[in-house]
Amino acid sequence: MADLQTVDPEVSRVKFERELANYRSMESAYRKRGWILLDAEFPEIFVVFAATKLRPPPIVAAIVLNFTDYDLRPPSVRFVDPFTREPIPAKLLQVQMFRRAAIPGATPETIQALAQQGGVQVTNMIQYNSPDDRPFICLPGIREYHDNPAHTGDSWLMHRSSGEGSLAFILEKIWQHGVKPIEHYQVQVQVQIPALNVLPSLLAVPE
């Protein structure tokens, strides 16, 4: 579905400014987490994420949120290049959003032992059909989720008043599941082509 403004633009703009003001009120705390808001002009907000546990801290994700038709429809979220702001395909993503299956009563030691045996189920909340596709976050409160034919039974209107779809909610989920678990660099050196990857800690992946 195209990004068409069907409600009064001023209504969406006021709600956009409210979301932005809420973010600004917590901006110092968010920056310590590695969230950096680079630009905000209705209907778009441009945010990058740094993995602050690493030294030096790398930029691991950048997104553009589009609040067109908000909040009759939820915000759109696109992964983009942090320098050009152009949308990127799945094969260029530097971050994944993992969700760990709940294991009631399990201690961190138990989870670690199960993980070594392949006994911990982890799913990726970022979805795409091929590496050349634009990835989307499979999460209620995000436009691409509700526009997907597989989720026609989960209407945005069922989530609209819950806080899902707010700027803070979306950024929190990306940070919790995608950025916060990153704790290590992985360096691979090939002939004249070094490769540098970031690795999440399974224990830091939320359920």
C-alpha positions as MATLAB code, in Angstrom:
seq = 'MADLQTVDPEVSRVKFERELANYRSMESAYRKRGWILLDAEFPEIFVVFAATKLRPPPIVAAIVLNFTDYDLRPPSVRFVDPFTREPIPAKLLQVQMFRRAAIPGATPETIQALAQQGGVQVTNMIQYNSPDDRPFICLPGIREYHDNPAHTGDSWLMHRSSGEGSLAFILEKIWQHGVKPIEHYQVQVQVQIPALNVLPSLLAVPE';
ca = [
       0.000    0.000    0.000;
       1.375    3.396   -0.990;
       2.136    6.101    1.572;
      -0.958    8.232    0.922;
      -2.172   10.910    3.314;
      -5.906   10.321    3.651;
      -6.562   11.956    7.033;
      -6.166   15.664    7.698;
      -2.404   16.312    7.366;
      -2.484   18.621   10.373;
      -3.831   15.815   12.553;
      -0.930   13.568   11.547;
       1.525   16.437   11.946;
       0.370   17.207   15.496;
       0.701   13.561   16.479;
       4.099   13.399   14.780;
       5.276   16.423   16.789;
       3.972   14.801   19.980;
       6.002   11.662   19.292;
       9.069   13.766   18.569;
       8.607   15.827   21.755;
       8.361   12.631   23.821;
      11.629   11.461   22.287;
      13.366   14.796   22.903;
      12.386   14.673   26.577;
      14.398   11.437   26.925;
      17.053   12.121   24.303;
      19.991   12.185   26.705;
      19.125    8.724   28.049;
      18.497    7.389   24.557;
      21.838    8.675   23.322;
      23.602    6.698   26.053;
      21.969    3.599   24.592;
      23.372    4.447   21.185;
      20.204    5.920   19.652;
      21.012    8.991   17.570;
      18.207   10.972   15.940;
      19.780   12.710   12.950;
      16.795   14.346   11.280;
      13.095   14.859   11.885;
      10.843   16.645    9.433;
       7.247   15.570    8.949;
       6.498   12.868    7.968;
       9.943   11.254    8.430;
      12.322   10.617   11.321;
      15.858    9.349   10.670;
      17.581    7.395   13.463;
      20.842    5.438   13.657;
      21.860    2.881   16.284;
      25.356    2.292   17.653;
      26.408   -0.824   19.591;
      27.764    0.872   22.700;
      29.200   -2.274   24.334;
      31.847   -2.508   21.612;
      35.016   -0.432   21.350;
      35.006    1.433   19.082;
      31.180    1.488   18.949;
      30.001    0.784   15.387;
      26.830    2.034   13.724;
      24.918   -1.216   13.202;
      21.551    0.005   11.915;
      19.818    3.042   10.466;
      16.098    3.467    9.910;
      13.647    5.967    8.497;
      10.215    6.031   10.091;
       7.427    7.495    7.970;
       4.386    8.884    9.802;
       2.228    9.555    6.745;
      -1.447    9.004    7.681;
      -0.526    8.556   11.357;
      -2.244    7.288   13.381;
      -5.011    5.985   11.172;
      -2.148    3.791    9.992;
       1.008    2.890   11.945;
       4.453    4.247   11.017;
       6.428    2.656    8.209;
       9.957    1.516    9.100;
      12.668    1.152    6.432;
      16.265    0.088    6.957;
      18.554    2.534    5.172;
      22.200    3.324    4.574;
      23.317    5.546    7.496;
      25.225    7.885    5.164;
      23.044    8.113    2.051;
      19.672    7.417    3.708;
      18.831    5.181    0.758;
      16.875    1.958    1.461;
      19.080   -1.127    1.605;
      18.407   -4.769    0.687;
      18.472   -7.540    3.256;
      21.938   -8.673    2.183;
      23.422   -5.385    3.408;
      21.891   -5.494    6.888;
      24.410   -5.394    9.728;
      21.890   -6.271   12.420;
      19.291   -8.953   13.093;
      16.404   -8.797   15.559;
      16.377  -12.055   17.476;
      13.652  -13.303   19.798;
      14.422  -16.225   22.084;
      11.732  -18.768   22.885;
      10.698  -18.695   26.536;
      12.106  -21.416   28.789;
      10.193  -21.069   32.088;
      12.386  -21.267   35.163;
      15.638  -21.586   33.204;
      18.728  -19.946   34.725;
      21.324  -18.193   32.532;
      23.594  -21.212   33.022;
      20.850  -23.551   31.795;
      20.160  -21.380   28.756;
      23.870  -21.276   27.946;
      24.142  -25.073   28.224;
      21.056  -25.595   26.055;
      22.403  -23.129   23.487;
      25.629  -25.114   23.164;
      23.509  -28.164   22.368;
      21.310  -26.280   19.896;
      18.383  -26.489   22.282;
      17.381  -22.799   22.297;
      14.947  -21.689   19.620;
      15.659  -18.222   18.222;
      13.617  -16.468   15.544;
      14.489  -13.386   13.527;
      11.907  -10.594   13.595;
      13.357   -9.098   10.399;
      11.734  -10.776    7.416;
      12.433  -10.905    3.670;
      11.955  -13.366    0.828;
      15.356  -12.992   -0.816;
      18.651  -11.233    0.007;
      17.837   -8.573   -2.592;
      14.470   -7.692   -1.036;
      13.915   -4.790    1.297;
      13.605   -6.253    4.788;
      10.757   -5.419    7.135;
      10.199   -5.872   10.850;
       7.548   -8.463   11.649;
       6.042   -6.671   14.623;
       2.558   -5.309   15.389;
       2.604   -1.517   15.360;
       4.676   -1.298   12.166;
       2.987   -0.559    8.826;
       4.801   -3.232    6.853;
       3.602   -5.880    9.317;
      -0.054   -4.858    9.072;
       0.106   -4.410    5.278;
       1.441   -7.951    4.835;
      -1.304  -10.318    3.596;
      -0.243  -12.896    6.185;
      -1.400  -10.545    8.960;
      -4.835   -9.507    7.694;
      -6.368  -10.917   10.870;
      -4.269   -8.645   13.087;
      -5.622   -5.184   12.338;
      -3.659   -2.103   13.386;
      -6.861   -0.789   14.986;
      -6.570   -3.566   17.562;
      -3.180   -2.147   18.646;
      -3.684    1.565   18.057;
      -4.450    2.562   21.654;
      -1.881    0.229   23.252;
       1.247    2.330   22.667;
       2.467   -0.049   19.985;
       3.398    1.976   16.930;
       4.740    4.909   18.927;
       8.236    6.171   18.121;
       9.620    5.095   21.498;
       8.021    1.633   21.250;
       9.519    0.914   17.822;
      13.003    2.170   18.708;
      12.924    0.219   21.977;
      12.129   -3.022   20.163;
      14.896   -2.527   17.595;
      17.357   -1.789   20.400;
      16.255   -4.649   22.680;
      16.189   -7.356   20.035;
      18.767   -6.097   17.559;
      21.348   -3.763   19.086;
      21.581   -4.354   22.832;
      22.542   -8.071   22.488;
      25.603   -7.210   20.368;
      28.629   -7.697   22.627;
      31.510   -8.882   20.446;
      33.369   -8.216   17.243;
      34.219  -11.111   14.979;
      37.177  -10.489   12.717;
      37.822  -12.679    9.680;
      40.921  -12.049    7.607;
      41.144  -13.319    4.033;
      43.675  -12.455    1.348;
      43.600   -8.640    1.215;
      39.924   -8.656    2.282;
      39.328   -8.250    6.030;
      35.782   -8.842    7.233;
      34.424   -7.354   10.443;
      31.165   -8.625   11.911;
      29.306   -7.993   15.152;
      27.938  -10.876   17.211;
      25.011  -10.894   19.639;
      25.124  -12.650   22.974;
      22.358  -15.263   23.200;
      21.787  -14.527   26.883;
      21.135  -10.893   26.009;
      18.485  -11.783   23.422;
      15.052  -11.114   24.966;
      12.121  -13.485   24.811;
];
